[in-house]
Amino acid sequence: MKYRRSYFLQFPRRVFKDPVFNELSVNSKWLFTCLIELEHRFTGIHEDVFYHSDQALSEMSGIPLRTCKRCKAELRAAGLIKTALQRVRTKDGVELDHNITVYQFNV
């Protein structure tokens, strides 16, 4: 975990005061929570971006892939996350036909 090995998740308190967060769909709020878990798992204390595929995010969150993509768009529109696509490359430098998403939080 990002902030010690523990059994809790640090959730930014600021989002509870933000009216934009209250207007999100339930699926988007759950996806945001899952993204925070992934950020804690895959970044260090001084890092603020992490990578994850849409398919893996869908499986982890339990949200169908198409709904997951709509929820990501909702989170971007609300200004809670930034995303960018990055091509997947093998160790040999060969580009594959799919992308992964780079995530960064705005909270």
C-alpha positions, 0 to 999 in steps of 0.5 A: 500500500502507498501509505504503509501496509494496512487494511484501510484505504485513504480516501480524499475527504475533499470529494465529500464536500465537492458537489460534483462528486455527489452528482456522480452515478453510483457506478462512477463513485465505485470506480473512483474508489477502485481507482484510489485502491489501484493508485495506492497499490501501484504508486510510491509516495512520490509518484502520482500516475499509474497504468491500468487497462480498461479490461483489468479495471472492469474486472477488478471493479465488477463494472461491465467494460462499456459502463466502465468507459462511460464512468471514466468519462464521467470522472474526467468531466467532473475533473476528478481524474486525468487520463491518457492512452499509452501504447503497449510495447513488449520488452523488445520494443514491439508495439502491440495493438492495444493501449493502456490508460495512464491515470492521475488524480485531480483531488 
